[in-house]
Amino acid sequence: MDSPSQEKFISKEHRNVLLRQVPEDCVEYCLYVVDSKPKTRDQVRNLCEAILSKSIEITKKLLEGYIWNREDFKLEIRTEDERIYLYGLTNYGDSLEDEWLIVYILKQLSSHFHELWIQIVDTDGEFLLIEAANALPRWLNPEIADNRVWIHNNKLYLIPLHATCCSSNTPSKFPISRPLGHLESLQIIEKNAGALICPPLIEKEAFYRLRDYPSQISASLHFALVQIPRKLAYILLNLPASISPSVEALYLRDPVSMKYLNTDQSNLLFPPEDLVKISTKFTKLRFAQVKSQELSTPLNWKKKLETTKKCDNISYEQLKLGMKLACGFEMLMKDPQYNNNVFVEKINFLLKEIADDENSAFPSDTEILCWNEKFREDDENWMNIDFRDFEQELDGRSGDKNVGSGFGDAKTQGDLRKMVERFKSFLDDEKAGPDGVELDDTDIDNDQDSSENDSSDEDPTKDVSFDSKEFSRMIQEMIENPSEIDRDYSQSAIHDANVMKEAIEQMEKELKEAGALGLDSEFYKSLLSEKQEEDENGDQKDNDSVESDDTDEKFDIDFNLAKNLMESIKSQEGLPSPAGNLMGIMGLQIPKNEINTKLPKS
């Protein structure tokens, strides 16, 4: 830890950076003017203003038409501890795309000013090091990583252990093996910047997500055709970025906010009348959220949707999407929790401007036809996942290059391959240990000595690899044949088994309470009695038929389990339940609870 003399010079703002107390779903960035040649305060401030102006220029050039998820990239000049610097904090919400876009902007900005040193952290701390975890040296562990990562001149720099804050420009003989204080790291850069290192492999891994920028900026947008009220079309024409908070209001709705939809049509800001078809711009994240939402049709929209569905299915889908948008804007404008949202104020200003100006009018059909992105409608295949392609990506197999993959887009496939490669490389690394991927021989001598007798019959040169099928087979054998498992467990292994057993018992208890494991029910007993009668009336069965009986009995149990799971889910009417949560964890989508749906009979 830092000494008291160091702590007293660190402001509350800098302690937040040092202790990584960044708000949830936020990224924080600080830009410092650091130069070996001393500068006056006026010179530093002028340089900060030049950096601020350049950042505005870069964002205007790169982000024309871009829609931020919650908050945009912004910088302000601050003065703390007699030091003038630039500070920014952005809430990116669910969109990691926004976080990495900010990293890209800062990298571009750093290439224009050789005195500029940038530090960026999020809720997890040094997330650039987390991204490059597979390439980090052993000494750079989470305990000492704070304040060692900097972006400078479009590159990633690290403060090594041997770099110290001293009066001379030579490294200290005693390396620092503790976290650096924030001011201390700045002093190292000022006095001994040459001691910092820029490892190419770490930099490549840390910035891997930026490989497709700047083209990725436009690729993250999606255009779709919707039918919405003309008034709402006017809002989207003037405030296209307002689509993001409206979708979030829909996505995070609660029963209280739903009351604003089921009201008299005269009280709606955007009633289902005077509908027009326009091409609306979303981010891919927001489009996926609004598209996947199951919204009970408000009474004011029901008749319009039913009529359209009978005539044209394509128009029905466009109207359904437009209904969700209108409902999202309705909740955004009327729910008190959004009163401080900047877009609520802007939308109210537009609506008031129209109401006060008698000569103003909403756009005509002809004007709508002249808008940019004329009726652009992007393909939605990037939302579809073919799990066969997904398994191929996991296994590293490539399919027919001429056939379009059903698994997301190229960027998603690339990220998945990278994740699997990192995982497999860690498993295949014979030097891997609990503290990293590079261990000295002395660190594992004890383990080797204790296991020499057990492994003497094995080939010491045999490669270690991860086989998913073999792993699944071994797990299955452990479940089905527990008596054959080697009983020479360590105490830690037995403890882990007990923890797993308690978790399974707790899950079984919850499922029994929900009726999902009602194996003693009348339904199950009737199935067994019918099975016994069939066996008594049948011919003598050979060994193959006995195995078939076992399969049939398992089928009966599985059918009973499925029936009880469905009854448990149906009784919840869409609310969370143990059965629904269990199926969600397994990746199974709960079917809609239709009124006339009946469970199948055996």
C-alpha positions in Angstrom: 0.0 0.0 0.0 1.0 3.6 -0.4 2.5 5.4 2.5 0.5 8.0 4.4 2.7 10.7 2.9 1.7 9.6 -0.6 -2.0 9.1 0.2 -2.5 12.7 1.5 -1.6 14.0 -1.9 -4.2 11.9 -3.7 -7.5 13.5 -4.2 -10.9 11.8 -3.8 -11.1 11.7 -7.6 -7.7 10.1 -8.0 -8.5 7.6 -5.2 -11.4 6.4 -7.3 -9.0 5.7 -10.1 -6.5 4.1 -7.8 -9.0 1.9 -6.1 -11.0 1.2 -9.2 -14.3 2.5 -7.8 -15.7 3.1 -11.2 -19.5 3.0 -11.4 -21.2 0.0 -12.8 -21.2 -0.3 -16.6 -19.0 2.8 -16.9 -15.6 3.5 -18.4 -13.4 6.2 -17.0 -10.5 7.8 -18.9 -7.9 10.4 -17.8 -5.6 12.2 -20.2 -2.4 13.8 -18.9 0.2 16.1 -20.5 3.5 14.6 -19.3 6.8 15.9 -20.7 10.4 15.7 -19.5 10.6 19.4 -20.1 8.7 21.4 -17.5 5.8 23.4 -18.7 4.0 26.4 -17.2 0.3 26.0 -16.1 -0.8 28.2 -19.0 1.1 26.0 -21.5 -0.5 22.8 -20.0 -3.9 24.4 -20.1 -3.5 25.5 -23.7 -2.3 22.1 -24.7 -5.3 20.5 -23.0 -7.6 22.8 -24.9 -5.9 21.8 -28.1 -6.4 18.1 -27.2 -10.1 18.8 -26.4 -10.6 20.5 -29.8 -8.9 17.7 -31.6 -11.1 15.1 -29.8 -14.2 16.9 -31.1 -12.8 16.9 -34.6 -12.0 13.2 -34.5 -15.4 12.2 -33.1 -17.2 14.3 -35.7 -15.3 12.6 -38.5 -15.6 9.1 -37.2 -19.0 9.1 -35.6 -21.3 10.8 -38.1 -24.7 9.2 -37.5 -23.5 6.9 -34.8 -25.9 6.1 -31.9 -24.5 5.8 -28.4 -26.1 3.3 -26.1 -26.5 5.5 -23.1 -23.9 8.3 -22.9 -21.4 9.5 -25.5 -17.7 10.1 -25.4 -16.9 13.5 -23.8 -14.0 15.2 -22.2 -13.7 18.1 -19.8 -10.7 20.0 -18.4 -10.1 19.5 -14.6 -7.6 20.6 -12.1 -6.7 18.3 -9.2 -3.6 18.3 -7.0 -2.3 21.3 -8.9 -2.3 19.2 -12.1 -4.4 20.1 -15.1 -5.8 17.2 -17.1 -8.7 16.0 -19.2 -11.3 13.7 -17.7 -14.2 11.6 -19.1 -16.7 9.1 -17.8 -19.1 7.3 -20.0 -22.0 4.9 -19.1 -22.1 2.3 -21.9 -24.8 0.1 -20.4 -25.0 -3.2 -22.2 -22.9 -2.1 -25.2 -19.3 -3.2 -25.0 -19.1 -1.8 -28.5 -19.3 1.7 -27.1 -16.5 0.9 -24.6 -14.1 -0.3 -27.3 -15.0 2.6 -29.6 -13.8 4.9 -26.8 -10.5 3.0 -26.6 -10.2 3.4 -30.4 -10.9 7.2 -30.2 -8.3 7.6 -27.4 -5.7 5.7 -29.4 -6.3 7.9 -32.4 -6.1 11.0 -30.2 -2.8 9.9 -28.7 -1.1 9.7 -32.1 -1.5 13.5 -32.5 0.2 14.7 -29.3 3.6 13.2 -28.2 3.1 14.6 -24.7 -0.2 12.9 -24.2 -0.5 9.8 -21.8 -3.9 8.2 -21.3 -5.2 5.9 -18.6 -8.5 4.1 -19.1 -10.3 1.7 -16.7 -13.8 0.3 -16.2 -15.7 -1.4 -13.4 -13.3 -4.4 -13.6 -10.2 -2.2 -13.4 -7.4 -2.6 -16.0 -9.6 -4.2 -18.6 -7.0 -4.0 -21.3 -4.8 -6.3 -19.3 -7.8 -8.6 -18.8 -8.1 -8.7 -22.5 -4.5 -9.6 -22.9 -4.4 -12.1 -19.9 -3.1 -14.9 -22.1 0.0 -13.0 -23.0 0.9 -11.4 -19.7 4.3 -12.1 -18.0 4.2 -13.8 -14.7 5.2 -10.6 -12.7 2.2 -8.6 -14.0 -0.5 -10.1 -11.8 -3.7 -8.3 -10.7 -2.2 -7.4 -7.3 0.3 -5.0 -8.8 -1.3 -4.1 -12.1 -2.9 -0.9 -11.0 -1.7 2.3 -12.7 0.9 0.4 -14.8 -1.1 0.5 -18.1 -0.9 3.6 -20.4 -1.8 4.5 -24.0 0.8 6.7 -25.6 1.5 7.5 -29.3 -1.1 5.0 -30.4 0.6 2.2 -28.5 0.2 0.3 -25.2 2.9 1.0 -22.6 3.6 -0.8 -19.3 5.5 0.4 -16.2 7.8 -2.5 -15.3 8.9 -3.5 -11.9 12.4 -2.0 -12.3 11.1 1.5 -13.1 11.1 3.7 -10.0 10.5 7.3 -9.1 13.8 8.7 -8.3 15.8 11.9 -8.9 18.0 10.2 -11.5 17.0 8.8 -14.9 18.4 5.3 -14.0 16.2 2.4 -12.7 16.4 1.6 -9.1 18.2 -1.6 -8.0 15.2 -2.6 -5.9 12.1 -3.3 -8.1 8.7 -2.3 -6.9 6.6 -5.3 -6.2 3.4 -3.6 -5.2 0.7 -1.5 -6.8 1.8 1.9 -7.9 0.1 5.0 -6.6 -1.5 7.2 -9.3 0.7 10.2 -8.7 3.7 7.9 -8.4 3.1 6.4 -11.9 2.9 9.9 -13.4 6.2 10.8 -11.7 7.8 7.7 -13.3 6.6 8.8 -16.7 7.9 12.3 -16.2 11.3 11.3 -14.9 12.0 7.9 -16.5 9.7 7.4 -19.5 12.4 5.5 -21.2 12.0 2.7 -18.7 8.5 1.9 -19.8 8.1 -1.2 -22.1 5.8 -1.8 -25.1 5.5 -5.6 -25.6 4.1 -6.2 -29.1 2.3 -9.5 -28.1 0.5 -7.9 -25.2 -0.4 -4.9 -27.3 -1.8 -7.1 -30.0 -4.0 -9.1 -27.5 -5.1 -6.0 -25.6 -6.3 -4.2 -28.8 -7.6 -7.3 -30.6 -11.2 -6.1 -30.5 -10.1 -3.0 -32.5 -8.9 -5.0 -35.5 -11.9 -4.0 -37.7 -12.1 -0.3 -36.8 -13.0 2.1 -38.2 -15.2 0.1 -40.5 -16.7 -1.6 -37.4 -18.4 1.7 -36.4 -20.8 1.6 -39.3 -21.1 -2.2 -39.2 -22.6 -1.9 -35.7 -25.7 -0.1 -37.1 -28.9 -1.7 -38.4 -31.7 -0.3 -40.6 -35.2 -1.6 -40.5 -38.6 -0.6 -41.9 -41.3 0.3 -39.4 -44.8 1.7 -39.4 -45.1 4.4 -36.8 -47.3 7.5 -36.2 -46.3 10.5 -38.2 -45.6 12.5 -35.1 -43.0 9.9 -34.0 -41.5 9.9 -37.5 -40.9 13.6 -37.0 -39.2 13.0 -33.7 -36.9 10.4 -35.2 -36.1 12.6 -38.1 -34.8 15.4 -35.8 -33.5 13.1 -33.0 -32.4 9.8 -34.5 -30.3 9.0 -31.4 -33.5 9.1 -29.2 -34.2 5.5 -30.5 -31.7 4.2 -27.9 -33.4 5.5 -24.6 -36.8 4.6 -26.0 -35.8 1.0 -26.6 -34.2 0.8 -23.2 -37.5 2.1 -21.6 -39.3 -0.8 -23.4 -36.6 -3.3 -22.5 -36.6 -2.4 -18.8 -40.3 -1.8 -18.4 -42.2 -2.9 -15.3 -45.9 -3.2 -14.5 -46.1 0.4 -13.4 -44.8 1.7 -16.7 -47.2 -0.5 -18.6 -50.2 1.5 -17.3 -49.2 4.4 -19.5 -50.0 2.3 -22.6 -53.4 1.0 -21.6 -55.1 4.4 -21.4 -57.6 6.3 -23.5 -56.2 7.0 -27.0 -56.6 10.8 -26.5 -54.1 10.6 -23.6 -51.4 9.0 -25.7 -48.5 11.1 -27.1 -48.1 8.7 -30.1 -51.5 7.1 -30.8 -51.8 4.5 -33.5 -53.2 6.9 -36.2 -51.8 8.6 -39.3 -49.2 5.8 -39.7 -46.3 6.2 -42.1 -43.6 3.7 -43.2 -40.0 4.8 -42.7 -36.5 3.3 -42.5 -35.3 3.6 -38.9 -31.7 3.4 -37.7 -30.8 1.2 -34.7 -27.6 -0.1 -33.2 -27.5 -3.9 -33.6 -27.8 -4.2 -29.8 -31.0 -2.1 -29.6 -32.5 -3.8 -32.6 -32.0 -7.2 -31.1 -33.5 -6.0 -27.8 -36.7 -4.5 -29.4 -37.1 -7.4 -31.9 -36.9 -10.1 -29.2 -39.3 -8.4 -26.8 -42.7 -10.1 -26.3 -45.1 -7.2 -25.5 -48.7 -7.7 -24.8 -50.6 -5.7 -27.4 -52.1 -2.5 -25.9 -55.8 -2.1 -26.4 -55.3 0.9 -28.6 -53.1 -1.1 -31.1 -55.0 -4.4 -31.0 -57.5 -3.7 -33.8 -54.9 -2.2 -36.1 -52.6 -5.2 -35.7 -55.3 -7.7 -36.2 -56.6 -6.1 -39.4 -53.0 -5.8 -40.8 -52.2 -9.4 -40.0 -55.0 -10.7 -42.1 -53.9 -8.7 -45.1 -50.1 -8.7 -45.3 -47.6 -10.5 -43.0 -44.7 -8.2 -44.0 -46.7 -5.1 -43.1 -47.8 -6.8 -39.9 -44.1 -7.3 -38.8 -43.3 -3.7 -39.6 -46.4 -2.5 -37.7 -45.6 -4.7 -34.8 -42.0 -3.3 -34.6 -43.4 0.2 -34.9 -45.9 -0.5 -32.1 -43.0 -1.5 -29.8 -41.1 1.8 -30.7 -44.2 3.9 -30.0 -44.8 2.2 -26.7 -41.1 2.7 -25.8 -41.3 6.4 -26.5 -44.6 6.6 -24.5 -43.0 5.1 -21.5 -39.8 7.2 -21.9 -41.9 10.4 -21.9 -44.3 9.6 -19.1 -42.4 7.5 -16.6 -40.9 9.8 -13.8 -37.7 7.8 -13.6 -36.7 9.2 -17.1 -37.5 12.9 -16.2 -33.7 13.7 -16.1 -33.0 12.0 -19.4 -31.5 14.5 -21.9 -33.6 13.2 -24.7 -36.9 13.7 -22.8 -36.1 17.4 -22.6 -35.3 17.5 -26.3 -38.4 15.7 -27.4 -40.6 17.9 -25.2 -39.0 20.9 -26.8 -39.8 19.6 -30.3 -43.4 18.8 -29.4 -43.9 22.2 -27.7 -42.4 24.0 -30.8 -45.0 22.3 -33.1 -47.8 23.1 -30.7 -46.9 26.8 -30.5 -46.2 27.3 -34.2 -49.5 27.1 -36.2 -47.6 27.1 -39.5 -45.5 24.1 -38.6 -46.6 20.7 -39.8 -45.4 17.2 -39.6 -43.6 15.8 -42.7 -45.7 14.9 -45.7 -45.4 11.6 -47.5 -43.4 13.3 -50.2 -41.0 14.7 -47.7 -40.6 11.3 -46.1 -39.7 9.8 -49.4 -36.9 12.3 -49.7 -35.2 11.4 -46.4 -31.8 9.9 -46.3 -31.5 6.1 -46.3 -34.6 5.7 -48.4 -36.4 2.6 -47.2 -33.2 0.8 -46.4 -33.8 -2.5 -44.8 -30.8 -4.6 -43.6 -30.7 -8.4 -43.5 -31.4 -9.8 -40.1 -29.5 -13.1 -40.5 -26.8 -11.8 -38.2 -29.3 -12.5 -35.3 -29.7 -16.2 -36.3 -27.5 -18.9 -34.8 -27.2 -22.3 -36.3 -25.9 -24.4 -33.4 -24.3 -26.8 -35.9 -22.1 -24.0 -37.1 -21.6 -23.0 -33.5 -20.2 -26.4 -32.6 -18.0 -26.3 -35.7 -16.6 -23.0 -34.5 -15.9 -24.4 -31.1 -14.2 -27.5 -32.6 -12.2 -25.3 -35.0 -13.7 -26.9 -38.0 -14.5 -24.9 -41.1 -17.5 -25.6 -43.2 -18.2 -25.0 -46.8 -16.7 -21.6 -47.6 -19.3 -21.0 -50.3 -22.2 -21.5 -48.0 -23.1 -18.6 -45.7 -22.7 -19.4 -42.0 -25.8 -19.4 -39.8 -23.7 -18.4 -36.8 -23.9 -14.6 -36.3 -21.5 -12.4 -38.4 -17.9 -12.6 -39.2 -16.9 -10.5 -36.2 -18.8 -12.8 -33.8 -17.2 -15.8 -35.4 -13.7 -14.2 -35.0 -14.3 -13.4 -31.4 -15.5 -17.0 -30.7 -12.4 -18.5 -32.4 -10.2 -16.2 -30.4 -11.9 -17.2 -27.1 -11.5 -21.0 -27.9 -7.9 -20.5 -29.0 -7.0 -18.8 -25.8 -8.8 -21.5 -23.7 -7.1 -24.4 -25.6 -3.7 -22.8 -25.5 -4.0 -22.5 -21.7 -5.0 -26.1 -21.4 -2.3 -27.3 -23.7 0.4 -25.3 -22.0 2.5 -27.6 -19.8 3.9 -24.7 -17.9 0.5 -23.3 -16.9 -0.1 -22.9 -13.2 -2.5 -21.1 -10.9 -0.7 -17.8 -11.1 -0.2 -17.6 -14.9 1.1 -19.4 -17.9 4.8 -18.9 -17.1 6.1 -20.7 -14.1 9.7 -21.3 -13.1 10.8 -24.9 -12.6 11.4 -24.2 -9.0 7.7 -23.3 -8.6 6.5 -26.7 -9.5 9.3 -28.9 -8.0 7.2 -29.9 -5.0 4.3 -30.9 -7.2 6.5 -33.0 -9.4 8.2 -34.8 -6.5 4.8 -35.7 -4.9 3.4 -37.1 -8.2 6.5 -38.9 -9.6 5.3 -42.3 -8.2 1.8 -41.9 -9.6 2.9 -40.9 -13.0 6.0 -43.1 -13.5 4.1 -45.4 -15.9 3.0 -42.5 -18.1 5.0 -41.0 -21.0 6.4 -37.8 -19.7 6.7 -36.4 -23.2 3.0 -37.0 -24.0 1.3 -33.7 -25.0 -1.5 -32.4 -22.9 -4.7 -31.6 -24.9 -8.3 -31.0 -24.4 -10.8 -33.4 -26.0 -14.4 -32.3 -25.3 -15.9 -35.7 -26.3 -13.5 -37.6 -24.0 -14.2 -35.1 -21.2 -18.0 -35.7 -21.6 -17.4 -39.5 -21.6 -15.4 -39.4 -18.4 -18.1 -37.2 -16.7 -20.8 -39.7 -17.8 -18.8 -42.6 -16.3 -18.3 -40.8 -13.0 -22.1 -40.3 -12.8 -23.2 -43.8 -13.8 -20.4 -45.8 -12.1 -19.5 -44.0 -8.9 -18.3 -47.2 -7.3 -15.5 -47.6 -9.9 -14.0 -44.2 -9.2 -10.6 -44.2 -7.5 -11.3 -43.5 -3.8 -7.9 -42.1 -3.1 -9.3 -38.5 -3.0 -7.6 -35.5 -1.5 -9.5 -33.6 1.2 -10.1 -30.7 -1.2 -11.7 -33.0 -3.9 -14.1 -34.5 -1.3 -15.0 -31.0 -0.2 -15.8 -30.0 -3.8 -17.9 -33.1 -4.2 -19.9 -32.3 -1.1 -20.5 -28.8 -2.3 -21.8 -30.1 -5.6 -24.0 -32.6 -3.8 -25.6 -29.9 -1.7 -26.2 -27.8 -4.8 -27.9 -30.7 -6.6 -30.0 -31.4 -3.5 -31.1 -27.8 -3.3 -32.1 -27.8 -7.0 -34.0 -31.1 -6.5 -35.9 -29.6 -3.5 -36.9 -26.5 -5.6 -38.1 -28.7 -8.5 -40.1 -30.9 -6.1 -41.8 -27.8 -4.7 -42.7 -26.8 -8.2 -44.0 -30.3 -9.0 -41.3 -30.9 -11.7 -40.1 -34.1 -10.0 -43.5 -35.6 -9.2 -42.5 -39.2 -9.8 -44.9 -40.4 -7.2 -47.8 -38.8 -9.0 -50.9 -40.6 -10.3 -49.7 -39.9 -13.8 -46.4 -41.7 -13.2 -48.0 -44.6 -11.4 -50.5 -45.1 -14.2 -47.6 -45.2 -16.7 -45.8 -47.8 -14.7 -48.9 -50.0 -14.3 -49.6 -49.9 -18.0 -46.0 -50.8 -18.7 -46.3 -53.8 -16.3 -49.5 -55.1 -18.0 -47.8 -54.9 -21.4 -44.8 -56.9 -20.1 -47.1 -59.6 -18.6 -49.0 -60.0 -21.8 -45.9 -60.0 -24.0 -43.6 -62.9 -25.0 -40.4 -63.8 -23.2 -37.9 -61.0 -24.0 -34.3 -61.5 -24.8 -31.4 -59.3 -23.6 -32.0 -56.8 -26.3 -35.6 -56.4 -25.4 -34.6 -56.0 -21.7 -32.4 -53.1 -22.8 -35.4 -51.7 -24.7 -37.5 -51.9 -21.5 -34.9 -49.8 -19.7 -35.1 -47.3 -22.5 -38.9 -47.2 -22.4 -38.9 -46.8 -18.7 -36.4 -43.9 -19.0 -38.7 -42.4 -21.6 -41.7 -42.6 -19.3 -39.7 -40.8 -16.6 -38.4 -38.2 -19.0 -42.0 -37.6 -20.4 -43.3 -37.2 -16.8 -40.5 -34.8 -16.0 -41.2 -32.8 -19.2 -44.9 -32.7 -18.4 -44.4 -31.4 -14.8 -41.9 -28.9 -16.0 -44.4 -27.5 -18.5 -47.1 -27.4 -15.9 -44.8 -25.6 -13.5 -43.9 -23.0 -16.2 -47.5 -22.6 -17.3 -48.7 -22.0 -13.7 -46.3 -19.1 -13.3 -47.9 -17.2 -16.3 -44.6 -15.8 -17.5 -43.1 -15.0 -14.0 -39.8 -16.6 -12.9 -39.9 -20.1 -11.5 -37.4 -22.8 -10.6 -38.3 -24.8 -13.7 -38.1 -21.7 -16.0 -34.8 -20.6 -14.5 -33.4 -24.1 -15.0 -34.4 -24.3 -18.6 -33.1 -20.8 -19.2 -29.7 -21.8 -17.8 -29.7 -24.7 -20.3 -30.4 -22.3 -23.1 -33.9 -23.5 -23.7 -36.5 -20.8 -24.8 -39.8 -21.0 -22.9 -42.7 -21.3 -25.4 -45.4 -18.7 -25.3 -48.4 -19.7 -23.0 -51.2 -19.8 -25.5 -54.8 -19.9 -24.2 -55.8 -23.1 -25.9 -52.4 -24.9 -25.5 -52.8 -28.5 -24.1 -50.1 -30.8 -22.9 -49.6 -33.9 -25.0 -50.9 -37.2 -23.8 -48.7 -40.3 -23.4 
